[in-house]
């Protein structure tokens, strides 16, 4: 049948590229549908000034192929967006997967056809595809969010969201730029915007902890060393909780004598990157431990910010690391510059956006450009937008009660949605790991699963309701034993007005998770129900 394939993959980011390749190599026919004009996923879209990855670049890549790894060389410790996008294009070309991909193609509906046991996928352009399997590679942070500020449409200047930045340069020279939001995107972009703009106004709702990236260019010798050490590093990454070559810490903050604790924190601070938040095991478990680390980081902000009337507004009070840990280059130092103004929205909330700029309860800030660094409808936003309908026409919105009751099995599958898989779906380790490593684990597990189904003449696979309930309960219980659930963040969904609060990340580490997934497969897909083909005599 025309337009029928074994598997449709939605999205051509890190997940979609590898999933497409893996299935094609296993002899399945694949069609990958991507809304954007090229590969890259979030790295295609989030081109804001200063956009950079927060995992060391030598680990922020595919590790399934030694040959592929050794063909690419990162220029610096933390790669900028354009280099990551070049890398993803390089991989897609090396693996020759673009021929399976259709760009500028937005999936609108995916409906399970009970009689024909296949998915009917309709695009915004009106094309219809059918597939035995449907695989989501839409990522956890792909639906950008702009809060519903009154009067937004009336603004006469330019406005951009960091997650959907124009592909042509934005001229900031001589402009008055307002940035709303101080998450990773705001913290990365503000110092770079301040280098060009005439005036910068940062509209901050929550002050942030931040650790320096200590970004630097690699030498030829270092690059050769990384390639030499690849196999060892991969082994540790595959068996670590974070997917990075950082072993599980056994050190408690409170139980470490003060002098030693400070020395560890200072060392992590000097090294930069994600070392500090992984230095102790109880930072996000024990409030006392958390406070000691939080205070250490507040001390660093006090040292950096020279303006005494500004620094007090920049001191964070939430539990460190319960919002996504932030890495920066000169973020807090930026507030020492006279053309940079901090607006504390806790004291003067935004009332509305006017045709000239931003009106708070205290005054109007005239602006030429507004940058919305206001984040994403994370974890579930994109999936819920897709309109996926499983058995009996039940939509994902209905199943998840519009996000109020999100349940999955392993973050990989959904009861009532046969032959549907979610790469880094809700309730998998996803964003609390080095995401490419988590993606590889899911892609390989899904590919093995499809092979098993083919070999065993299985027509459909889907989780049982019981397995889903148990898994969701387990994820919630683990999360409730931490401080994550006590903070307003995109991890909990509280960044989106009206979104239900839920913590949708499996927190026991990628190493334990990998083992659980392997056990499920080894036991003939325990927790799933399988429907077999009728074998004709
Ligand atoms: P984040 O981390 O969700 O940050 C969004 C920021 O926008 C954050 O400072 C929010 O303040 C602020 N925000 C959101 N809504 C509002 C309203 N209504 N008013 C004022 N300020 C608001 O998104 P990012 O893009 O920075 O980072 C997301 C991930 O992308 C990042 O972790 C990387 O993995 C890549 P709040 O803290 O909620 O008070």
Boltz pocket constraint, residues with backbone or C-beta under 6 A from the ligand:
constraints:
  - pocket:
      binder: B
      contacts: [[A, 141], [A, 147], [A, 162], [A, 180], [A, 181], [A, 182], [A, 183], [A, 184], [A, 185], [A, 186], [A, 203], [A, 204], [A, 205], [A, 206], [A, 324], [A, 325], [A, 345], [A, 373], [A, 374], [A, 375], [A, 376], [A, 488], [A, 489], [A, 490], [A, 494], [A, 495]]
      max_distance: 6.0
